[in-house]
Each structure stands twice: as C-alpha cells, then as structure tokens.
C-alpha cells in the first residue's frame, strides 16, 4: 500500500502546499519564486497548481544556478 507521500508523486499537478512540502520550503518562498518568474504555475479557477513539467523546469533552473 502506498503512503500519502508516494501518492503525491503520482499526481499531474501539485498545490502550493504540496510543492512546498516536497521542496522543504515555505509558502512565502514559493510565491516569491512565482513572482520572480522562476517557478511557473497554472490557475484552475482561483487555485494555483504546479505541474510535474513546471516542477522539473524549476529543478533544472536551480541545479544550473548551483553549478
């Protein structure tokens, strides 16, 4: 049986809170990264979601900055 943590990786898009838990950061950091244009999101109604593809682009951006 999969845990809740494993199940969130099966999702196609994450909420801001889920994304923050994956990255170990707070909501302010997430919204700051969105405002800077580093993290892309989609809006569904009034809710923001971060797709797997957007998460992957963000990961590559951060890896490039660390190198």
C-alpha positions in Angstrom: 0.0 0.0 0.0 1.3 3.4 -0.9 1.7 6.2 1.6 0.3 9.7 1.1 3.8 10.9 0.3 4.2 8.3 -2.5 0.7 9.2 -3.8 1.6 12.8 -4.3 4.3 11.9 -6.8 1.6 10.2 -8.9 -0.3 13.5 -9.4 0.0 15.5 -12.5 -0.1 18.8 -10.6 0.6 19.9 -7.1 -0.9 22.5 -4.8 1.4 25.2 -3.5 1.4 23.4 -0.1 2.2 20.0 -1.6 5.0 21.6 -3.6 6.4 23.3 -0.5 6.5 20.0 1.4 8.4 18.3 -1.5 10.9 21.1 -1.6 11.1 21.8 2.1 10.3 25.4 1.8 7.5 27.8 2.9 4.6 29.3 1.1 6.4 32.7 1.0 9.3 31.2 -0.8 7.1 29.6 -3.3 5.1 32.8 -4.0 8.4 34.8 -4.2 9.7 32.3 -6.8 6.5 32.7 -8.8 6.7 36.5 -8.6 10.3 36.4 -9.9 9.3 34.2 -12.8 11.4 31.3 -11.6 8.5 29.0 -10.9 5.7 28.7 -13.4 2.1 27.8 -12.3 -1.3 27.2 -13.9 -4.5 28.5 -12.4 -7.6 26.4 -12.2 -10.4 28.7 -11.0 -8.9 30.5 -8.1 -6.4 27.8 -7.3 -2.7 27.6 -8.4 -1.2 24.4 -9.4 2.4 23.4 -10.3 2.6 20.6 -12.9 5.2 18.0 -13.0 6.8 19.6 -16.0 6.9 23.0 -14.3 8.5 21.4 -11.3 11.1 19.7 -13.5 11.9 23.1 -15.2 12.3 24.7 -11.8 14.6 21.8 -10.6 16.8 22.3 -13.6 16.9 26.0 -13.1 18.1 25.6 -9.5 20.6 22.9 -10.5 22.0 25.3 -13.1 22.3 28.1 -10.5 24.1 25.8 -8.1 26.7 24.7 -10.7 
